[in-house]
Amino acid sequence: MTKTEQLDKLAQDGEERLLLARALDKLETARRKNIPACTAFLSPAERVKVEALIAASGHPSHLFFGGYEGAERTVCVFLPDWQEPEDFLALAEEGPVTALRCTYRPEEKLSHRDFLGSILGQGITREKLGDLLVGEGTCDLLVLRELSDYLLQNLNSAGRVRLKVSPLPLAQLTPPVVQVKHIRDTVATPRLDAVLAAAFSTSRSKAADLISAGRVQLNYRECTKADKLVEAGDILSCRGLGKASVKTLGGLSKKGRVMVELERYL
């Protein structure tokens, strides 16, 4: 299958085609030059699309890496024949992803949006930035190494708050603890509308409306089918409500309803 045929088969629109074409270029570079080659940072939804490309390409050796375990935004690194994933990770401090720490007075209340707006306001595109880990008086930035020196010299403030920016070894990253709400419920059927309603404490009819309006993603892909069956391990996202994961699904209650356990991210 040619590159054009592969993109025709996998891409659903022009934006997705461009994303996959760039990823395919990196894959071909790794194969042709026998060196590691990585994409820009991918959102979870973009990662799902690249994973489909990888499957269609015969599962070439690769890994997704965002600077720390559990990172939401990651690059995809295509590996040469001579390198194993663990070998790449052992040299991560010299790899394509690096970290910077911004410090400021703890009494200044800055948000993820403040930092993201300040960086994007300098003409930097989102794909060059990984996760932004905001804490008390600090924000750790995961960035492509090519951007590191520029931000060290030019990122001086977020909003009206002055920043001090310095390099940070990846090993010293301290990701904030993810806050979740544990939910145990029962549903009449493991359909998307029923499980979504349980996850976000809303009615099944309201959940169905959100789905039909295109506001819901199942495993980071838009899903407009309320009767789509959900499985354990699936991720539900809804614009305006947030994200939840299906931890367990199965078993019947005394009333014959399906038991479900979810985690809603706060």
C-alpha positions as CSV (number, residue, x, y, z in Angstrom):
1,M,0.0,0.0,0.0
2,T,1.4,3.4,-1.0
3,K,1.6,6.3,1.5
4,T,-1.3,8.1,-0.3
5,E,-3.5,4.9,-0.2
6,Q,-2.7,4.5,3.5
7,L,-3.6,8.1,4.3
8,D,-6.8,7.8,2.2
9,K,-7.8,4.8,4.3
10,L,-7.0,6.1,7.7
11,A,-7.7,9.9,7.6
12,Q,-11.2,11.2,8.2
13,D,-10.5,14.8,7.3
14,G,-7.7,17.1,6.1
15,E,-6.4,17.9,9.6
16,E,-6.1,14.2,10.5
17,R,-4.5,13.5,7.2
18,L,-1.8,16.1,7.9
19,L,-1.2,14.7,11.4
20,L,-0.8,11.1,10.0
21,A,1.4,12.3,7.1
22,R,3.8,13.9,9.5
23,A,3.9,10.8,11.7
24,L,4.4,8.6,8.7
25,D,7.3,10.8,7.6
26,K,9.0,10.2,11.1
27,L,8.4,6.5,10.8
28,E,10.0,6.4,7.3
29,T,12.9,8.5,8.6
30,A,13.6,6.0,11.4
31,R,13.5,3.1,8.9
32,R,15.6,4.8,6.2
33,K,18.3,6.4,8.4
34,N,18.1,3.8,11.2
35,I,17.9,6.6,13.9
36,P,15.2,7.5,16.4
37,A,12.7,10.0,15.0
38,C,9.8,11.5,16.9
39,T,6.7,13.4,16.3
40,A,5.6,16.7,18.0
41,F,3.5,16.4,21.1
42,L,0.2,14.6,20.6
43,S,-3.0,15.1,22.5
44,P,-4.7,11.9,23.7
45,A,-7.1,12.1,20.7
46,E,-4.2,12.5,18.3
47,R,-2.3,9.6,19.9
48,V,-5.3,7.3,19.2
49,K,-5.1,8.3,15.6
50,V,-1.3,7.7,15.4
51,E,-1.8,4.3,17.1
52,A,-4.1,3.3,14.3
53,L,-1.4,4.3,11.8
54,I,1.1,2.2,13.7
55,A,-1.2,-0.8,13.7
56,A,-1.7,-0.4,9.9
57,S,2.0,-0.1,9.4
58,G,2.8,-3.5,11.0
59,H,3.5,-2.3,14.5
60,P,7.0,-0.8,14.1
61,S,9.1,-0.4,17.2
62,H,8.0,2.8,19.0
63,L,7.1,4.3,22.3
64,F,5.0,7.2,23.5
65,F,6.8,9.5,25.9
66,G,5.8,12.8,27.7
67,G,8.7,13.2,30.1
68,Y,7.2,11.2,33.0
69,E,5.0,8.2,33.5
70,G,1.3,9.0,33.0
71,A,1.8,12.1,30.9
72,E,-1.3,13.2,29.0
73,R,0.5,14.8,26.1
74,T,3.3,12.6,24.5
75,V,5.6,12.4,21.6
76,C,5.7,9.2,19.5
77,V,9.3,8.0,19.1
78,F,9.9,5.6,16.3
79,L,13.0,3.5,17.1
80,P,15.7,2.1,14.9
81,D,16.6,-1.6,14.8
82,W,19.4,-1.3,17.3
83,Q,17.5,0.5,20.0
84,E,15.0,-1.0,22.5
85,P,12.4,1.2,24.3
86,E,14.2,0.7,27.7
87,D,17.5,1.9,26.1
88,F,15.7,5.1,24.9
89,L,14.2,5.7,28.3
90,A,17.6,5.2,30.0
91,L,18.9,8.2,27.9
92,A,15.7,10.2,28.3
93,E,17.5,13.2,29.8
94,E,19.2,13.6,26.4
95,G,16.1,12.9,24.3
96,P,13.6,15.1,22.5
97,V,11.6,16.1,25.6
98,T,13.0,18.3,28.3
99,A,11.6,20.2,31.3
100,L,11.7,23.7,32.6
101,R,10.6,25.0,36.0
102,C,8.9,28.3,36.4
103,T,8.9,29.8,39.9
104,Y,7.0,32.7,41.2
105,R,5.6,34.0,44.5
106,P,3.3,31.4,46.0
107,E,0.7,34.1,46.9
108,E,0.2,34.8,43.2
109,K,-2.5,32.5,41.9
110,L,-1.7,31.3,38.4
111,S,-3.5,28.7,36.4
112,H,-2.7,26.3,33.6
113,R,-4.5,28.8,31.3
114,D,-2.2,31.6,32.4
115,F,0.9,29.7,31.5
116,L,-0.5,28.3,28.2
117,G,-1.7,31.8,27.1
118,S,1.6,33.4,27.9
119,I,3.6,30.8,25.8
120,L,1.2,30.6,22.9
121,G,1.1,34.4,22.9
122,Q,4.7,34.3,21.7
123,G,3.7,32.5,18.5
124,I,4.6,29.1,19.8
125,T,2.3,26.3,18.6
126,R,0.6,23.9,21.0
127,E,2.3,20.9,19.4
128,K,5.7,22.0,20.8
129,L,4.4,21.9,24.4
130,G,3.6,18.8,26.5
131,D,2.0,18.9,29.9
132,L,2.1,22.0,32.1
133,L,2.2,20.9,35.8
134,V,1.1,23.8,38.0
135,G,1.8,23.7,41.7
136,E,2.2,26.1,44.6
137,G,4.5,28.8,43.3
138,T,5.8,26.6,40.5
139,C,4.9,25.3,37.0
140,D,6.9,22.6,35.3
141,L,6.8,22.8,31.6
142,L,7.4,19.8,29.3
143,V,8.7,21.0,26.0
144,L,10.5,19.9,22.8
145,R,14.2,20.3,23.4
146,E,14.4,22.7,20.4
147,L,12.2,25.1,22.3
148,S,14.1,25.1,25.6
149,D,16.6,27.8,25.0
150,Y,14.1,30.2,23.5
151,L,11.8,29.9,26.6
152,L,14.7,30.2,29.0
153,Q,15.5,33.6,27.4
154,N,12.0,34.9,26.6
155,L,9.5,33.5,29.1
156,N,9.5,36.2,31.7
157,S,5.9,36.4,32.9
158,A,2.5,34.8,33.0
159,G,-0.2,37.4,33.0
160,R,1.3,40.2,35.2
161,V,3.3,37.8,37.4
162,R,7.1,37.7,36.9
163,L,8.6,34.3,36.4
164,K,12.0,32.8,37.0
165,V,12.6,30.0,34.5
166,S,15.4,27.4,34.8
167,P,16.2,23.9,33.4
168,L,14.8,20.9,35.3
169,P,16.0,17.3,35.1
170,L,13.1,15.0,34.1
171,A,13.9,12.9,37.2
172,Q,13.0,15.8,39.4
173,L,9.5,16.3,38.0
174,T,6.8,16.2,40.7
175,P,3.5,15.7,38.9
176,P,0.5,16.7,40.9
177,V,-1.7,13.9,42.3
178,V,-4.7,13.4,40.0
179,Q,-7.9,14.0,42.0
180,V,-10.7,11.6,41.1
181,K,-14.2,10.8,42.4
182,H,-15.0,7.1,42.7
183,I,-18.5,6.2,41.5
184,R,-20.3,2.9,42.0
185,D,-23.7,2.7,40.2
186,T,-25.9,0.4,38.2
187,V,-27.2,0.9,34.7
188,A,-30.0,-0.8,32.8
189,T,-27.6,-1.5,29.9
190,P,-23.9,-0.7,29.2
191,R,-24.8,1.8,26.5
192,L,-22.9,5.0,26.2
193,D,-25.8,7.2,27.2
194,A,-26.4,5.1,30.4
195,V,-22.8,5.0,31.5
196,L,-22.3,8.7,30.7
197,A,-25.3,9.6,32.8
198,A,-23.8,7.6,35.7
199,A,-20.4,9.2,35.3
200,F,-21.6,12.8,35.3
201,S,-24.7,12.5,37.6
202,T,-27.1,13.4,34.9
203,S,-30.2,11.9,33.3
204,R,-30.0,9.4,30.5
205,S,-32.0,11.7,28.2
206,K,-29.6,14.6,28.9
207,A,-26.7,12.3,28.2
208,A,-28.2,11.2,24.9
209,D,-28.7,14.9,24.0
210,L,-25.0,15.6,24.7
211,I,-24.0,12.6,22.6
212,S,-26.1,13.6,19.6
213,A,-24.8,17.2,19.9
214,G,-21.3,15.9,19.3
215,R,-20.0,16.9,22.7
216,V,-19.0,13.4,23.8
217,Q,-15.8,11.4,23.0
218,L,-15.3,7.7,23.6
219,N,-11.6,6.8,23.9
220,Y,-10.8,10.3,22.5
221,R,-12.9,9.9,19.4
222,E,-16.2,11.7,18.9
223,C,-19.1,9.3,19.2
224,T,-22.7,10.3,18.3
225,K,-24.2,6.9,18.9
226,A,-26.0,6.7,22.2
227,D,-26.4,2.9,21.9
228,K,-22.7,2.3,21.5
229,L,-21.6,-0.3,24.0
230,V,-19.0,0.7,26.6
231,E,-16.4,-1.6,28.0
232,A,-14.1,-1.6,31.0
233,G,-11.0,0.5,30.4
234,D,-12.9,3.0,28.1
235,I,-12.4,6.7,28.6
236,L,-15.5,9.0,28.4
237,S,-15.0,12.7,27.7
238,C,-17.7,15.4,27.5
239,R,-17.1,19.1,26.7
240,G,-18.2,21.1,29.7
241,L,-18.4,18.2,32.1
242,G,-15.0,16.6,32.1
243,K,-13.5,13.1,31.8
244,A,-14.2,9.8,33.4
245,S,-12.8,6.2,33.1
246,V,-14.7,3.0,33.3
247,K,-12.8,0.8,35.8
248,T,-15.1,-2.2,35.9
249,L,-18.3,-3.2,34.2
250,G,-20.2,-6.4,34.7
251,G,-22.1,-8.4,37.1
252,L,-25.8,-8.0,37.8
253,S,-27.5,-6.4,40.8
254,K,-30.4,-8.1,42.6
255,K,-32.7,-6.1,40.3
256,G,-30.9,-7.3,37.2
257,R,-29.0,-4.1,36.4
258,V,-25.4,-4.0,35.3
259,M,-22.9,-2.9,38.0
260,V,-20.4,-0.2,36.9
261,E,-17.4,1.4,38.7
262,L,-16.1,4.7,37.4
263,E,-13.5,7.3,38.2
264,R,-14.4,10.9,37.4
265,Y,-11.5,13.3,37.1
266,L,-11.9,16.4,39.2
